[in-house]
Amino acid sequence: MLQEVALGHKTLTDYTHIVGKELTEQIRQLAEPLKGKRVLHVSATAFGGGVSEILYTMVPLMRDVGLDAHWHVIFGKEEFFNATKLLHNSLQGAEETLTDEQWEIFDEINQINAEGLQGEWDVIIVHDPQPIGLRRGANEKSKHWIWRCHIDLSTPNPAPIQRLLPMIEEYDASVWHLDDYVPNGMGAHREDVRIIPPAIDPLSPKNMAFSPEDAAFVCRQFGIDVDRPLITQVSRFDPWKDPIGVIDAYRAVTEQVPEAQLAMVGSMATDDPEGMEYFQKTFEYAGGDEDIKILSNLNNVGAIEVNAFQSQSDICLQKSIREGFGLTVTEALWKGRPTVAGNVGGIPLQIEDGVSGFLVDSPAQCAERCLDILRDPELGKKLGREGKEHARRMFLTPRLLRDWLQLIDDLDG
């Protein structure tokens, strides 16, 4: 059987002072006819990455407004997650793709999970490619099926998308961050497409208000000199997040601001077998520089520590070269930090260049923008204020809850 994820309690009322009464009332009106509906979210992992962070808040809030909502995690093994990591990269444009043997493993594990799916549901929401085959193997388990894609499929390797398109088209609806991410081959099924950007929980330990004193105290425990400038990137250790480019940008900054420090903070997800390999590669590239801190959950860095590093930072980076959305950008904006990020994927939705942050295309440009902020603290404050307000209006969990309720209501007629 699939594993149910244990969840805490959350109340929509607690968010009213942040997002406003109008939105919370709209949510309750949408939820009223859906009370008692059985909704199941299915994902590959309960830890690491944006999907799990969203669901730890979304499912309790769905329960709070009256839905019988649950979250299950699929069973997998090393060979399966090796294949799905390769699939993830291939769908984002990497040349290498799955072998016939790996596709067999993919299909086999999806079938095992389909057979292990328990219960009768009104809506099942399947997140990302790893469990996409569930509907094919367990169609009778739910009245409606939704596939939620969290990655950029705008320029996929042709082989895997041709394999997955028939599976996507079997779903009653598919949900994407951006219209550009929807594959060209969807054809007549474009009418089943919904564009719903993700969101962060402003009341979670990672995003709740943190005093400057507390943030400084936590950062000191990891060797940060809080009296010197700090640049931080929070992300998985993944080639698409360009940690090597981050170090190059930092080294260019220190040529003019030698007192600057860099923190690279990530987590090792259970469905990302490449993570440790790229963590090691990043560590080696840092070359023993004591002012480059490379940290992860293996160093006891969790949500509170991430909050502290982002809150303490003079600049937050997300120098991705491909990015589905980049929730770490929203996190940094919400904390009012000036943010410099790759001009890719869903990041431009969050940052208007020069207004709510800076968008960059290279390590050299990243370094220049960092230097602009370090030389002009008032510029950093202005970017931070604009970014926080944009995040508040567009990318907090209650807005995402509203969009999900609207979609479920539409499917239910």
C-alpha positions in Angstrom: 0.0 0.0 0.0 1.0 3.6 -0.5 2.2 5.4 2.7 -0.1 8.0 4.3 1.7 11.2 5.4 1.0 12.3 8.9 -0.1 16.0 9.0 -0.6 18.7 11.5 -3.6 21.0 11.9 -3.9 24.4 10.1 -6.7 27.0 10.1 -7.5 29.3 7.2 -8.5 32.0 9.7 -4.9 32.3 10.8 -4.0 33.7 7.3 -6.7 36.4 7.1 -4.4 39.2 8.5 -1.9 38.4 5.8 -4.0 37.8 2.6 -7.1 39.7 3.5 -10.7 38.9 4.4 -11.9 39.0 0.8 -9.8 36.1 -0.3 -10.6 33.9 2.8 -14.3 34.5 2.3 -14.0 33.6 -1.4 -12.3 30.3 -0.4 -15.1 29.4 2.1 -17.8 30.1 -0.5 -16.0 27.8 -3.0 -15.5 25.1 -0.3 -19.1 25.0 0.8 -20.5 22.7 -1.9 -17.4 20.5 -1.7 -17.6 19.6 1.9 -17.1 15.9 2.5 -15.4 15.3 -0.9 -12.6 12.8 -0.6 -9.5 14.2 -2.2 -6.2 12.4 -2.4 -2.8 13.9 -3.3 -0.1 11.4 -4.4 3.6 12.3 -4.7 7.0 10.6 -4.9 8.4 11.8 -1.6 7.3 13.5 1.7 10.6 15.2 2.1 12.8 17.6 0.1 11.7 19.9 -2.6 8.7 22.2 -3.3 6.0 19.6 -3.8 6.2 18.2 -0.3 6.5 21.7 1.3 3.3 22.7 -0.5 1.4 19.6 0.5 2.3 19.9 4.2 0.2 23.0 4.2 -2.3 22.5 1.4 -3.8 19.2 2.7 -4.5 20.5 6.3 -6.1 23.6 4.8 -8.3 21.5 2.5 -9.4 19.7 5.7 -10.0 22.9 7.5 -12.5 24.1 4.9 -14.4 20.8 4.9 -12.8 18.4 2.4 -11.8 14.9 3.4 -8.2 15.4 2.1 -5.3 13.0 2.4 -1.7 12.7 1.1 0.0 9.4 0.1 3.5 8.7 -1.0 4.3 6.0 -3.5 6.5 3.0 -2.9 9.8 3.0 -4.9 13.2 1.5 -5.0 16.7 2.8 -6.0 16.4 1.7 -9.7 13.1 3.4 -10.0 14.3 6.7 -8.6 17.4 6.6 -10.7 15.2 6.2 -13.7 12.8 9.0 -12.7 15.7 11.4 -11.9 16.9 10.8 -15.4 13.4 11.2 -16.7 13.1 14.6 -14.8 16.3 15.8 -16.5 15.3 14.5 -19.9 11.9 16.2 -19.7 13.7 19.5 -19.0 15.8 19.1 -22.1 18.8 16.8 -21.2 19.9 14.6 -24.1 20.2 11.4 -22.2 17.0 9.5 -21.6 15.6 6.2 -20.2 16.6 2.8 -21.6 14.0 0.2 -22.4 14.9 -1.5 -19.2 14.4 1.7 -17.2 11.0 2.2 -18.8 10.1 -1.3 -17.7 11.1 -0.5 -14.1 9.1 2.8 -14.4 5.9 0.9 -15.6 6.4 -1.9 -13.1 6.6 0.4 -10.0 3.7 2.5 -11.2 1.6 -0.7 -11.6 2.6 -1.9 -8.2 1.5 1.4 -6.7 -1.7 1.4 -8.7 -2.6 -2.0 -7.2 -1.7 -0.7 -3.7 -3.9 2.3 -4.0 -6.6 2.0 -1.3 -10.0 3.6 -0.9 -12.6 5.3 -3.1 -12.0 8.9 -4.0 -13.8 11.9 -5.6 -10.6 13.4 -6.8 -7.0 12.1 -7.0 -4.3 14.6 -7.7 -1.0 13.0 -8.9 2.1 15.2 -8.6 4.8 15.0 -11.2 6.0 12.2 -13.6 7.1 9.6 -11.0 3.6 8.3 -10.3 1.9 9.4 -13.5 1.0 5.8 -14.4 -1.4 5.5 -11.4 -4.5 6.5 -13.3 -3.9 3.9 -16.0 -3.6 1.2 -13.4 -6.3 2.3 -10.9 -8.8 4.4 -12.9 -11.8 3.0 -11.0 -10.5 4.3 -7.7 -11.5 7.9 -8.3 -14.3 9.9 -10.0 -11.8 12.5 -11.3 -8.1 12.4 -11.9 -5.8 15.5 -12.1 -2.1 15.4 -13.0 -0.1 18.3 -11.5 3.2 19.0 -13.3 5.8 21.0 -11.3 8.6 21.0 -13.9 9.3 22.8 -17.2 8.2 20.8 -20.2 8.6 23.6 -22.8 11.6 22.0 -24.6 11.7 18.3 -23.6 13.7 15.6 -25.1 11.3 14.1 -27.7 11.5 10.5 -26.6 10.2 10.7 -23.0 7.4 13.3 -23.8 6.1 11.0 -26.6 5.9 8.2 -24.0 4.2 10.4 -21.4 1.7 12.4 -23.5 -0.8 9.5 -23.8 -0.7 9.2 -20.0 -1.2 12.9 -19.4 -4.2 13.0 -21.9 -5.9 10.3 -19.9 -6.3 12.6 -16.9 -9.5 14.8 -16.6 -7.3 17.8 -16.2 -3.6 18.8 -16.0 -2.2 21.6 -14.0 0.9 23.6 -14.9 2.9 26.6 -13.6 3.0 28.4 -16.9 1.3 28.1 -20.3 4.7 27.8 -21.9 5.3 24.6 -20.0 2.4 22.8 -21.7 3.8 20.4 -24.4 2.9 21.2 -28.0 1.5 17.7 -28.5 -1.4 18.2 -26.1 -3.6 19.0 -29.1 -7.3 18.7 -28.3 -6.5 18.2 -24.7 -5.5 21.8 -24.3 -9.0 22.5 -23.1 -8.3 20.3 -20.0 -5.2 22.5 -19.1 -5.2 24.7 -16.0 -2.4 27.3 -15.2 -1.9 27.5 -11.5 1.4 28.8 -10.1 2.5 27.3 -6.8 2.8 29.1 -3.5 4.5 29.2 -0.1 3.1 29.0 3.4 3.9 32.3 5.2 3.2 30.7 8.6 5.5 27.7 8.2 8.7 27.5 10.2 10.6 28.2 7.0 8.7 31.5 6.3 7.3 32.8 9.6 8.6 36.2 10.9 12.1 35.8 12.4 13.7 38.5 14.5 17.1 39.8 13.3 18.6 38.7 16.7 17.3 35.1 16.3 18.4 34.9 12.7 21.9 36.1 13.6 22.1 33.7 16.5 21.3 30.7 14.2 23.7 31.7 11.5 26.6 32.1 14.0 26.2 28.4 14.9 27.3 27.6 11.3 30.3 29.9 11.3 28.8 32.9 9.7 30.2 36.3 10.7 27.0 38.3 11.0 28.9 41.6 10.8 30.0 40.8 7.2 27.9 40.7 4.0 26.2 37.3 3.4 25.0 36.0 0.0 22.8 32.8 0.2 21.4 30.4 -2.3 18.8 27.8 -1.0 18.2 25.0 -3.4 18.8 21.3 -4.1 22.3 20.3 -5.1 21.3 19.9 -8.8 23.0 20.9 -12.0 19.9 22.9 -13.0 20.4 25.1 -9.9 23.9 25.9 -11.1 25.8 25.8 -7.8 29.1 26.0 -9.7 27.9 29.2 -11.3 27.0 30.5 -7.9 30.5 30.0 -6.7 31.9 31.7 -9.8 29.6 34.7 -9.2 30.6 34.8 -5.5 34.3 34.8 -6.4 33.8 37.7 -8.8 32.0 39.6 -6.0 34.9 39.0 -3.6 37.4 40.6 -6.0 35.7 43.9 -5.1 34.1 43.1 -1.8 36.5 40.6 -0.2 34.6 40.5 3.1 31.6 38.9 1.5 30.5 35.3 2.5 28.5 32.7 0.7 26.1 30.1 2.1 24.8 27.3 -0.1 21.9 25.6 1.7 20.1 22.6 0.4 18.4 19.3 1.3 18.8 15.8 0.1 15.5 14.5 -1.2 14.7 10.8 -1.1 13.8 10.8 -4.8 17.0 12.6 -6.0 19.9 10.1 -6.2 22.1 12.7 -7.9 21.9 15.0 -4.9 24.9 13.6 -3.0 27.0 13.4 -6.1 26.4 17.1 -6.9 26.8 18.1 -3.3 30.3 16.5 -3.4 31.1 18.2 -6.7 30.1 21.6 -5.3 32.1 21.0 -2.1 35.2 20.2 -4.2 34.7 23.3 -6.4 34.6 25.5 -3.3 38.2 24.4 -2.8 38.3 24.7 1.0 37.3 28.4 1.0 36.3 29.0 4.7 33.9 31.7 3.6 31.9 29.3 1.5 29.5 27.4 3.7 27.9 24.3 2.0 25.2 23.0 4.2 22.3 20.6 4.1 20.0 18.5 6.3 23.0 16.3 6.9 24.4 19.2 8.9 21.1 19.5 10.8 19.9 22.3 8.6 16.1 22.3 8.5 13.3 24.8 8.0 14.3 27.1 10.9 17.9 27.3 9.7 16.8 28.0 6.1 14.6 30.8 7.4 17.5 32.2 9.5 20.0 32.2 6.5 17.5 33.9 4.2 16.5 36.4 6.8 20.1 37.2 7.6 21.3 37.5 4.0 22.1 40.8 2.3 21.3 39.1 -1.0 19.5 35.9 -1.8 20.3 34.0 -5.0 18.5 31.5 -7.2 20.9 31.2 -10.1 19.0 28.5 -11.9 19.6 27.6 -15.6 16.3 25.7 -15.7 13.5 26.1 -13.2 10.0 24.9 -12.9 9.0 27.7 -10.7 11.5 28.4 -7.9 9.7 28.5 -4.6 12.9 29.6 -2.9 12.6 32.8 -4.8 9.2 33.4 -3.3 10.6 32.5 0.2 13.4 35.1 -0.2 11.0 37.8 -1.5 8.5 37.1 1.3 11.3 37.9 3.8 12.0 41.2 2.1 15.4 40.2 0.9 16.8 41.6 -2.4 16.9 38.7 -4.7 19.0 37.9 -7.8 17.8 35.0 -9.9 18.1 33.2 -13.2 15.9 34.6 -16.0 14.3 31.2 -16.6 11.2 29.2 -16.0 8.7 30.6 -13.5 11.2 33.0 -11.9 10.2 36.0 -14.1 6.6 35.6 -12.8 8.0 36.4 -9.4 10.6 39.1 -10.2 10.2 42.1 -12.4 13.8 42.9 -13.3 15.0 46.0 -11.5 11.7 46.5 -9.6 11.2 43.5 -7.3 14.7 41.9 -7.8 17.2 41.3 -10.6 17.1 38.6 -13.4 20.4 37.4 -14.7 21.7 35.1 -17.5 25.3 34.4 -16.4 27.6 34.3 -13.4 29.3 37.6 -14.4 25.9 39.3 -14.6 24.9 37.8 -11.3 28.1 39.2 -9.7 27.4 42.6 -11.1 23.9 42.7 -9.7 25.1 41.6 -6.3 27.7 44.3 -6.3 25.0 46.9 -7.2 23.1 45.9 -4.1 26.1 45.7 -1.8 27.2 49.2 -2.9 23.7 50.7 -2.5 21.8 49.4 0.6 18.8 51.6 -0.2 18.5 49.9 -3.6 18.4 46.6 -1.7 15.7 47.8 0.7 13.5 49.1 -2.2 13.8 45.7 -4.1 13.0 43.9 -0.9 9.8 45.9 -0.2 8.5 45.5 -3.8 9.3 41.8 -3.8 7.6 41.1 -0.5 4.3 42.8 -1.6 4.3 41.0 -4.9 4.8 37.6 -3.1 2.0 38.5 -0.7 -0.5 39.2 -3.5 0.4 36.4 -5.8 2.2 33.5 -4.2 0.9 32.6 -0.7 -1.0 29.4 0.1 -4.5 30.7 0.4 -4.5 31.8 -3.2 -3.3 28.3 -4.2 -6.1 26.8 -2.1 -8.7 28.9 -3.9 -7.4 27.8 -7.3 -7.5 24.1 -6.3 -11.1 24.5 -5.0 -12.1 26.2 -8.2 -10.7 23.4 -10.3 -12.4 20.6 -8.2 -15.7 22.5 -8.3 -15.4 22.8 -12.1 -14.7 19.1 -12.6 -17.6 18.3 -10.3 -19.9 20.4 -12.4 
